[in-house]
Amino acid sequence: MRHARWVLWLGLALPGLAPAQPATASPTPARTDAVFAMLGDRVITVSEYRQALNVAMRKKYYHAKPPEGELAQFQREVGDDLVNRTLLEAEARRRGIQPDRSRIAATLKDYEARYGGSKSWEAGKDRMISAVSQQLEADSLLEQLERQVRQVRAPADKDARAFYEANQSLFVEPEQVKLSVILLKVDPSSPQAAWNAAHAEAKSIHARLQKGVSFTELAQLHSGDSSAARGGEMGYVHRGMLPQSIHAAVDALQPNGMSTPVQVLEGVAILKLDDRKLARQRSFVDVRERAGDLWQRAESDAAWKGLIAQLRRATTVRIDESNFLPLAKPSTPARPS
């Protein structure tokens, strides 16, 4: 369930719950709590930032220690996300967006049904319901605001064409190769002796192929691949659909050429290149619909990011950076002696 993660944020270790996203800021800080950030007249407290950081770390790193040198930047990203979330929630309220009360009630009812028999739930039920209700309201506001902002018009033909012209690399049909294979299967956990035997058999088959024996015939007799019944024919495949070791072998082949035995995860293979179709630029006529979809997605992303940037420009944001570790200084290249 999408909102069950907030139970964990509140400290109730109920089974099956995933880590949370940062909580939104309170309008005013508790007297005993230091200020993490001021957003105009709004306040995010240090405890709220630390809760957000702990939850984000558990979500990204689980219980592992973050890589050295990464934590300082991660702290700033969490703080930045918390600021954005607070500004966006305020903007949603300014626009008159209302939380989806029926959905929130249904979610809380589901919590009660799931965890009503838990001692930890009963012990913290009132606190839990109050805090989760606030969080569900904030989530609802942000979801509706984002949906509203991301609603952009359908692309005109000129929009799709302009996107196509500016991003032609997105519309290249990759190289395709038509392959046949003879695969001598070996279980990956087999001892080295089994692999040695497969290599020896593959060399023997390869020698027969070089003498003119039919690839189709030997594939039907010896291959353990599902293509054996078709004489080893695999059909056309795009670059990236096969392991790099196979592509390296195929790249060295001319049409109708055969590779020497190649070890792959499933065993030892001999490959035959039946045909090669070079990469080609697809015409706008062929990809007009996709270009329009990608233009619309880009416009939607730009609208959402643009709102966040606008809110940041319109609000004086002051963050107490003493809550962050110092960023690592870039290394200075050694001067030649």
C-alpha positions in Angstrom: 0.0 0.0 0.0 1.3 3.4 -1.0 0.9 5.2 2.4 1.8 2.3 4.7 5.3 3.6 4.7 4.4 6.4 7.0 3.8 3.9 9.8 7.5 3.2 9.8 8.4 6.9 9.8 6.4 7.3 13.0 8.5 4.5 14.6 6.0 1.6 14.7 8.0 -1.3 13.4 5.1 -3.1 11.8 5.9 -6.0 9.4 6.0 -5.4 5.7 6.2 -1.6 5.7 8.7 0.2 3.5 10.7 3.4 4.3 9.0 6.8 3.9 9.5 10.0 2.1 10.2 13.2 4.0 7.4 14.6 6.2 6.3 18.2 5.5 7.2 21.1 7.7 5.0 22.4 10.6 3.8 26.0 10.4 5.7 26.8 13.6 8.5 24.9 15.4 8.3 23.5 18.9 10.0 25.8 21.4 12.6 23.3 22.2 13.4 22.5 18.5 16.0 24.3 16.5 15.2 25.7 13.1 16.6 23.9 10.1 15.2 26.2 7.4 13.1 29.4 7.1 10.9 29.6 4.0 9.6 33.1 4.2 7.5 32.9 7.4 7.3 29.1 7.3 9.6 26.9 9.4 11.1 23.5 9.0 12.6 22.2 12.3 15.8 20.2 12.7 13.9 17.2 14.1 11.7 17.2 10.9 14.8 17.4 8.7 16.5 14.5 10.7 13.3 12.4 10.4 13.3 13.0 6.7 17.0 12.2 6.4 16.7 9.0 8.4 13.8 7.8 6.3 15.5 8.7 3.0 18.6 6.9 4.0 16.7 3.8 4.9 14.9 3.9 1.6 18.1 4.4 -0.5 20.7 2.5 1.5 18.5 0.2 3.6 20.7 -0.5 6.6 24.0 -0.2 4.7 26.5 2.7 5.3 26.4 5.3 2.6 29.5 5.3 0.4 32.2 7.6 1.7 32.0 11.1 0.3 28.3 10.6 -0.8 26.6 11.4 2.5 27.3 15.2 2.5 25.6 15.6 -0.9 22.8 13.3 0.0 22.0 15.4 3.1 21.7 18.5 0.9 19.4 16.7 -1.5 17.1 15.6 1.3 17.0 19.1 2.7 16.3 20.5 -0.8 13.5 18.0 -1.3 12.0 18.9 2.0 12.0 22.6 1.2 10.4 21.9 -2.2 7.7 19.7 -0.7 6.8 22.4 1.9 6.6 25.1 -0.8 4.5 22.9 -3.1 2.1 22.0 -0.3 1.6 25.7 0.5 1.0 26.4 -3.3 -1.6 23.6 -3.4 -3.5 25.2 -0.5 -3.2 28.7 -2.1 -4.9 27.3 -5.2 -7.8 26.0 -3.1 -7.0 22.3 -3.7 -8.6 20.1 -1.1 -7.4 16.7 0.2 -9.3 13.7 -1.0 -11.0 12.9 2.4 -12.7 9.7 1.2 -9.4 8.2 0.0 -7.7 9.2 3.3 -10.6 7.7 5.3 -10.3 4.5 3.3 -6.6 4.3 3.9 -6.9 4.8 7.7 -9.6 2.2 7.8 -7.3 -0.2 6.0 -4.6 0.5 8.6 -7.0 -0.3 11.3 -8.0 -3.6 9.6 -4.4 -4.6 9.0 -2.8 -3.6 12.4 -5.7 -3.4 14.8 -4.5 -6.5 16.7 -1.0 -5.2 17.1 0.2 -4.1 20.5 2.4 -1.4 19.0 -0.6 -0.1 17.0 -2.9 0.1 20.0 -0.2 1.7 22.1 0.4 4.5 19.6 -3.0 4.6 17.8 -4.1 8.1 18.6 -0.6 9.6 17.8 -0.4 7.4 14.7 -3.8 8.3 13.3 -3.2 12.0 13.8 0.2 12.1 12.3 -0.6 9.8 9.4 -3.8 11.8 8.6 -1.7 15.0 8.3 0.7 13.2 6.0 -2.0 11.7 3.9 -3.5 15.1 3.5 -0.2 16.5 2.4 0.3 13.6 -0.1 -3.1 14.2 -1.5 -2.5 17.9 -2.0 0.8 17.3 -3.7 -0.6 14.6 -6.0 -3.4 16.8 -7.1 -1.2 19.8 -7.6 1.3 17.8 -9.7 -1.5 16.3 -11.8 -2.9 19.8 -12.4 0.4 21.3 -13.3 1.5 18.5 -15.6 -1.6 18.8 -17.8 -0.2 20.2 -21.0 -1.9 20.5 -24.3 -1.7 17.8 -27.0 1.2 18.3 -29.4 0.6 19.9 -32.7 2.4 18.5 -35.7 4.9 21.4 -35.6 5.7 20.5 -31.9 6.4 16.8 -32.7 8.5 17.8 -35.8 10.5 20.3 -33.8 11.2 17.7 -31.1 12.2 15.2 -33.7 14.6 17.6 -35.4 16.2 18.5 -32.1 16.5 14.9 -30.8 17.1 12.7 -33.8 19.3 10.3 -31.9 16.2 9.2 -30.1 14.8 7.9 -33.3 17.6 5.8 -34.7 16.7 2.2 -35.4 19.7 0.3 -34.0 21.8 -2.2 -35.9 20.3 -5.6 -36.3 22.0 -8.9 -36.8 20.5 -12.2 -38.0 22.3 -15.0 -36.2 22.4 -18.8 -36.0 23.9 -20.6 -33.1 25.2 -24.0 -32.0 25.1 -24.0 -28.2 26.7 -26.8 -26.2 25.0 -26.4 -22.9 26.9 -26.5 -19.6 25.4 -25.8 -16.2 27.1 -22.7 -14.8 27.8 -24.6 -11.6 29.5 -27.5 -13.4 33.1 -28.3 -12.6 35.9 -27.1 -14.9 36.1 -30.6 -16.5 32.6 -30.2 -18.0 33.5 -26.8 -19.4 36.8 -28.2 -20.9 34.8 -31.0 -22.5 32.4 -28.6 -24.0 35.2 -26.5 -25.4 36.8 -29.6 -26.9 33.6 -30.7 -28.6 33.0 -27.1 -29.9 36.5 -27.1 -31.5 35.7 -30.4 -33.2 32.4 -29.1 -34.5 34.0 -25.9 -35.6 36.6 -27.8 -37.6 33.9 -29.8 -39.4 32.1 -26.5 -40.2 35.3 -25.2 -41.7 35.5 -28.3 -43.9 32.1 -27.5 -45.3 29.7 -29.5 -43.2 26.2 -27.8 -43.0 25.8 -25.5 -40.0 22.1 -26.3 -40.1 22.7 -30.0 -39.9 25.2 -29.7 -37.0 23.0 -27.3 -35.1 20.1 -29.8 -35.3 22.4 -32.6 -34.1 24.4 -30.9 -31.3 22.8 -27.6 -30.2 21.1 -27.4 -26.9 19.5 -24.1 -27.7 15.7 -23.8 -28.5 16.7 -22.8 -32.1 18.2 -26.2 -32.8 15.0 -27.4 -34.6 15.3 -24.5 -37.0 19.0 -25.3 -37.7 20.2 -22.8 -35.1 18.4 -19.8 -36.7 17.7 -17.1 -34.0 16.4 -14.4 -36.4 17.2 -10.7 -36.1 18.3 -9.2 -32.8 19.2 -5.6 -31.8 22.5 -4.7 -30.3 22.1 -4.9 -26.5 19.8 -7.9 -26.6 22.8 -10.3 -26.4 25.7 -10.5 -24.0 28.7 -8.3 -24.7 30.9 -11.4 -25.3 28.6 -12.5 -28.2 28.4 -9.0 -29.7 32.2 -8.8 -29.6 32.4 -12.1 -31.6 29.7 -11.0 -34.0 31.2 -7.6 -34.7 34.3 -9.3 -36.1 32.2 -11.4 -38.6 31.2 -10.7 -42.2 27.9 -12.1 -43.4 28.0 -16.0 -43.6 31.1 -15.9 -41.4 31.4 -18.1 -38.3 33.0 -17.4 -34.9 35.4 -19.6 -33.1 33.9 -21.2 -29.9 32.7 -18.5 -27.4 32.0 -19.2 -23.8 28.7 -17.8 -22.6 26.7 -18.2 -19.4 24.8 -21.2 -20.7 27.8 -23.0 -22.2 30.0 -22.8 -25.3 28.6 -21.3 -28.5 29.5 -21.1 -32.2 27.8 -18.2 -33.9 27.1 -17.6 -37.6 26.2 -14.2 -39.0 23.5 -14.7 -41.5 22.8 -10.9 -42.2 23.5 -7.5 -40.8 21.2 -4.5 -41.0 23.0 -1.2 -40.2 21.6 1.4 -37.9 19.3 3.8 -39.7 17.6 7.1 -39.0 13.8 6.7 -38.9 11.8 9.3 -40.8 9.5 11.7 -39.0 6.5 10.2 -40.7 7.4 6.8 -39.1 7.8 8.2 -35.6 5.4 11.2 -35.5 3.3 9.8 -32.7 6.2 8.8 -30.5 7.8 12.2 -31.1 4.6 13.9 -30.0 4.4 11.7 -26.9 8.0 12.6 -26.0 7.4 16.3 -26.6 4.3 16.2 -24.3 6.3 14.4 -21.6 9.1 16.9 -21.8 6.6 19.8 -21.6 5.0 18.1 -18.6 8.4 17.8 -16.8 9.3 21.3 -17.7 6.0 22.6 -16.2 6.5 20.8 -12.9 10.2 21.8 -12.6 9.3 25.3 -13.6 6.7 25.6 -10.8 9.3 24.5 -8.3 11.8 27.0 -9.6 9.2 29.8 -9.5 8.3 29.0 -5.9 12.0 29.0 -4.9 12.6 32.4 -6.7 9.5 33.9 -5.0 10.5 32.7 -1.5 13.5 33.7 0.7 14.9 30.3 1.7 17.5 30.2 4.5 18.9 26.8 5.5 21.2 26.2 8.5 23.9 24.4 6.7 25.6 23.4 10.0 23.3 20.4 9.8 25.2 19.1 6.8 28.6 17.5 6.6 31.1 19.6 4.6 31.3 18.8 1.0 34.6 17.1 -0.2 36.9 19.6 -1.9 37.7 18.6 -5.5 41.2 17.2 -5.8 43.9 19.4 -7.3 45.9 17.8 -10.1 49.6 17.4 -9.1 51.9 19.9 -10.7 54.5 18.5 -13.0 57.9 18.5 -11.4 
